[in-house]
Amino acid sequence: MSSFRIRPRFKHRIEGTKPEIELRIKEALTLQVKQFAYDQLPDHIHIKIRPEDRHVWSPQLDLSFEQDENEVIVRGLYGPNPTTWAFFFFSYVALGILSLFIGMWGLSLYSLDQDAQVLYLIPIFAAIALILYIVSQTGQKLGAQQMFDIHHFYEDVTHDKIIVN
């Protein structure tokens, strides 16, 4: 986990059953109550930084469990708080759609030999997208240590080295 990726993930196979693995992780989380919090849904555990230490950029790990004969397939997905993820996603979508429509409108005006100064908005939107990207990368770096902490916690619980894609 030395490089920064958008929502890194992993797939890990562990010997045992789903209830055993879930219980092992929950018991370890109970011992780490000063560092982590968690939510559980059927076949899912969300590991988060405890609320006192959480900030906008704090990561969380979503673990999903699938039984496969005598082993469990654990799929992990790291990501920011869903509201943070949604904000950046919809900001990029909005900038893309605005650029598309401004481009069509501006090129229509240009083809009619009218003033097409509206096309100057497209580089402004690109600059805003670049600023959003820089802010997101900065935020990802601010949450990197917490992400490493969650990852090392999971590796300690499973007694295995996990390769993140």
Buried (B, 14 or more C-beta within 10 A) or exposed (E): BEEEEEEBBBEBEBEBBBEEBBEBBEEBBEEBEEBBBBEEEEEEBBBBBBEEBBEEBBBBBBBBBEBEEEBBBBBBBBBBBEEBBEBBEEBBEEBEEBBEEBBEBBEEBEEEEEEBEBBEBBEEBEEBBEEBEEEBEEBBEEBBEBBEBBBEBBEEBBEEEBEBE
